[in-house]
Amino acid sequence: MEIKQSVNMIEGYLDLDRKPVGVKFLFTKEDFNNFEVAQRDRKVTYCNSVQLASKGECMKLTKENQACPNGATALKMKDVMPPMASGIARHSKHIYHNVEISKSVSDEMQFLKEEPYGIAVMPLEAYDVEPDIVIVISSPYNVMRFIQGHGYFNGYTTNLKTVGLQAVCQDLTSYPYNTGDINITLLCPGTRLVANWKADEIGIGIPFAKWFEIVEGVKETINPFERNNKKTAIQKRLKERGLNTSEIKFNSNYDDGSYTGGLINIQD
């Protein structure tokens, strides 16, 4: 499977309002210069760069482009300041009950361990080489489907960690990069302000090494999990993309016959 093919497929399986975003770390100046995408000409928060990429923009960023100190810290482009590491900084803003809890949050967050020279942030479909992380910001329903696609090959998801802070930079980027695991986020007030996410959007971060597997898992779970009305829309999108629709089975779900009363008919 090729990257562009995988994006075409997932956009057929799911009704996505935004493009999946690929993030690639470029650890040397040579790698950065050789990556043929223009560097942004001004500062931007990292999470807003992801938002812009989800709408089609491509860019490279260095530490000089970072407009958010916490995002730069998660990406190892800025040192963790002692007040943040100790828990004093967030406790002083009344985010946590005491310094110990605040420090525990800092301790649990996983930031990049090696400083990149720069970062490429682009729609996933724009990549000719493998990125490191795929980020999808979408509805809770679509994030559920990604979790189900992951579960098809991997079983129960036991590693999800989020706290409503540093949502895009840590939850969806540095944490999946460090652990090799998927993670979700409910986003945070900061990124909802500067990136203007919709109120009902959440996110999932996927190490690229798992991306093709999850796309396949989403496909394999269409019949048990999607209802007829969703299957009709999936079938239409797949046809528009020239993809096979023969495996879609209507009137068939994993919970057929499970409910004995009070069920609203939403199949059609």
C-alpha positions as a printed Julia matrix, in Angstrom:
268×3 Matrix{Float64}:
   0.0    0.0    0.0
   1.24   3.5   -0.84
   0.64   6.58   1.3
  -1.65   8.32  -1.2
  -3.61   5.09  -1.66
  -4.04   4.72   2.1
  -5.4    8.27   2.39
  -7.79   7.66  -0.5
  -9.01   4.53   1.28
  -9.47   6.05   4.73
 -11.33   9.02   3.23
 -13.66   6.49   1.64
 -14.19   4.54   4.86
 -14.67   7.62   7.09
 -16.42  10.93   6.58
 -13.47  13.18   7.41
 -13.77  16.98   7.41
  -9.99  17.36   7.64
  -7.07  15.72   5.92
  -4.91  13.3    7.92
  -1.67  15.12   8.75
   1.83  13.7    8.59
   4.62  14.99  10.84
   8.25  14.23  10.08
  11.21  15.1   12.29
  14.32  16.27  10.44
  17.28  15.87  12.75
  20.04  17.48  10.7
  20.33  20.74   8.81
  21.12  18.76   5.68
  17.93  16.7    6.0
  15.96  19.86   6.62
  17.39  21.67   3.6
  16.93  18.63   1.35
  13.27  18.22   2.29
  11.62  20.05  -0.6
   8.96  22.05   1.19
   9.15  25.77   1.93
   9.93  26.85   5.48
   7.22  28.99   7.02
   8.18  32.66   6.89
   6.8   33.56  10.33
   6.01  32.08  13.7
   3.17  29.64  14.27
   2.09  27.47  17.16
   2.81  23.83  16.43
  -0.83  22.87  16.92
  -1.94  25.55  14.46
   0.55  24.19  11.92
  -1.25  20.85  12.25
  -4.59  22.62  11.8
  -3.31  24.38   8.67
  -1.96  21.09   7.3
  -5.34  19.45   7.92
  -6.73  22.01   5.45
  -4.04  21.38   2.84
  -1.0   23.54   3.71
   2.58  22.2    3.68
   5.41  23.7    5.71
   8.74  23.18   7.43
   9.44  24.63  10.85
  12.53  25.24  12.98
  12.77  26.49  16.55
  12.68  30.05  15.18
   9.15  29.37  13.91
   7.79  28.2   17.28
   5.17  30.56  18.72
   4.24  28.4   21.72
   6.84  27.65  24.42
   5.04  24.51  25.6
   4.83  23.13  22.08
   8.51  23.89  21.56
   9.29  22.1   24.83
   7.4   18.96  23.82
   9.32  18.92  20.54
  12.69  19.4   22.3
  13.2   22.77  20.69
  13.18  24.46  24.09
  14.36  23.22  27.48
  11.85  22.33  30.15
  11.95  25.18  32.64
  12.4   24.24  36.34
   9.05  25.73  37.46
   7.25  23.52  34.95
   9.2   20.39  35.8
   8.69  20.91  39.53
   4.95  21.46  39.18
   5.11  24.99  40.58
   4.17  26.72  37.32
   0.85  24.98  36.68
  -0.06  24.89  40.36
   0.46  28.66  40.55
  -2.21  29.02  37.86
  -4.64  26.87  39.88
  -4.72  24.07  37.3
  -4.07  21.38  39.93
  -4.94  20.94  43.59
  -1.37  20.93  44.82
   2.24  20.99  43.63
   2.58  17.21  43.94
  -0.27  16.56  41.52
   1.05  19.25  39.18
   4.51  17.68  39.24
   3.02  14.24  38.56
   1.51  15.61  35.34
   4.87  16.98  34.23
   6.53  13.67  35.11
   4.02  11.68  33.06
   4.35  13.76  29.9
   6.73  12.34  27.33
   8.66  14.88  25.29
  11.1   14.24  22.45
  14.47  13.09  23.75
  16.55  14.32  20.79
  16.25  17.81  19.4
  15.26  17.92  15.73
  16.72  20.6   13.51
  13.25  21.04  12.06
   9.86  19.51  11.43
   7.77  18.95   8.31
   4.01  19.3    8.82
   1.89  18.46   5.77
  -1.21  16.6    4.66
  -0.3   12.92   4.79
  -1.12  12.54   1.1
   1.66  15.03   0.23
   4.44  12.73   1.49
   6.62  10.72  -0.86
   8.64   9.44   2.11
   7.36   8.03   5.38
   6.53  10.57   8.09
   6.94   9.72  11.76
   3.44  10.46  13.05
  -0.04  10.7   11.57
  -2.49  13.04  13.29
  -6.21  13.01  12.61
  -8.49  15.62  14.15
 -12.1   14.63  13.69
 -15.38  13.74  15.34
 -15.5   11.36  18.33
 -17.24   8.88  16.02
 -14.34   8.78  13.58
 -11.77   8.54  16.37
 -13.79   5.6   17.71
 -13.48   3.96  14.3
  -9.71   4.42  14.33
  -9.6    2.79  17.78
 -11.7   -0.1   16.46
  -9.39  -0.42  13.45
  -6.41  -0.57  15.79
  -8.21  -3.1   17.98
  -8.84  -5.41  15.02
  -5.16  -6.33  14.96
  -4.03  -5.34  18.47
  -6.92  -5.94  20.86
  -7.7   -3.74  23.83
  -6.1   -0.3   23.88
  -4.42  -0.01  27.27
  -2.01   2.9   26.83
  -4.2    5.96  26.22
  -3.04   8.93  28.3
  -4.33  12.48  28.27
  -5.0   15.27  30.73
  -6.39  18.16  28.68
  -3.05  19.97  28.29
  -0.41  20.02  25.54
  -2.9   18.09  23.48
  -1.46  18.22  19.97
   2.24  18.6   20.78
   2.42  15.95  23.53
  -0.69  13.75  23.37
  -0.66  13.37  19.58
   3.0   13.84  18.67
   5.77  13.3   21.21
   3.92  10.61  23.18
   3.17   8.39  20.14
   6.67   9.03  18.82
   8.34   7.95  22.07
   6.12   4.97  22.83
   5.27   3.63  19.37
   1.63   3.53  20.51
  -1.47   5.36  19.4
  -2.95   7.99  21.67
  -6.04  10.16  21.74
  -6.71  13.66  23.03
  -9.8   15.64  23.95
  -7.71  18.7   23.01
  -7.04  21.56  25.44
  -8.11  25.19  25.9
  -4.87  26.52  24.4
  -5.06  24.66  21.12
  -8.81  25.23  20.88
  -8.03  28.96  21.04
  -5.05  29.27  18.7
  -6.0   26.55  16.2
  -9.75  27.18  16.37
 -10.79  23.54  16.46
 -14.51  22.84  16.42
 -16.14  22.19  19.79
 -16.95  18.57  18.87
 -13.51  17.67  17.48
 -10.98  15.42  19.23
  -7.79  13.83  17.95
  -5.79  10.67  17.52
  -2.02  10.37  17.03
  -0.72   7.3   15.21
   2.9    6.23  14.73
   3.3    5.85  10.99
   4.5    2.28  11.53
   0.91   1.46  12.53
  -0.88   3.55   9.92
  -1.39   0.99   7.12
  -2.45  -1.65   9.63
  -5.06   0.67  11.14
  -6.42   1.64   7.72
  -6.86  -2.07   6.99
  -8.45  -2.56  10.42
 -10.98   0.2    9.77
 -11.87  -1.5    6.48
 -12.26  -4.92   8.11
 -14.59  -3.56  10.79
 -17.01  -1.73   8.48
 -19.49  -4.58   8.33
 -19.74  -5.36  12.05
 -19.69  -1.75  13.3
 -21.25   0.51  10.65
 -25.05   0.73  10.27
 -26.84   0.69   6.9
 -27.04   4.47   6.64
 -23.28   4.77   7.2
 -22.6    1.88   4.79
 -24.59   3.65   2.08
 -22.43   6.76   2.5
 -19.23   4.66   2.57
 -20.29   2.85  -0.59
 -20.88   6.18  -2.34
 -17.5    7.6   -1.29
 -15.66   4.43  -2.33
 -17.31   4.49  -5.76
 -16.33   8.14  -6.2
 -12.72   7.13  -5.49
 -12.77   4.12  -7.8
 -12.47   1.69  -4.9
 -14.08  -1.71  -4.43
 -17.46  -1.83  -2.68
 -18.27  -5.54  -3.06
 -17.29  -6.44   0.52
 -19.87  -4.14   2.14
 -22.73  -6.19   3.62
 -25.96  -4.48   4.56
 -28.28  -5.65   7.34
 -25.36  -7.21   9.19
 -23.82  -5.97  12.45
 -21.95  -7.42  15.39
 -24.88  -6.87  17.76
 -27.7   -8.27  15.63
 -30.37  -9.77  17.89
 -28.77  -8.47  21.08
 -31.4   -5.89  22.04
 -34.82  -7.04  23.21
 -36.7   -3.75  23.36
 -36.62   0.02  23.23
 -34.39   0.19  20.13
 -34.87   3.12  17.75
 -34.58   1.95  14.16
 -31.6    3.84  12.72
 -30.52   1.29  10.11
 -32.06   3.23   7.2
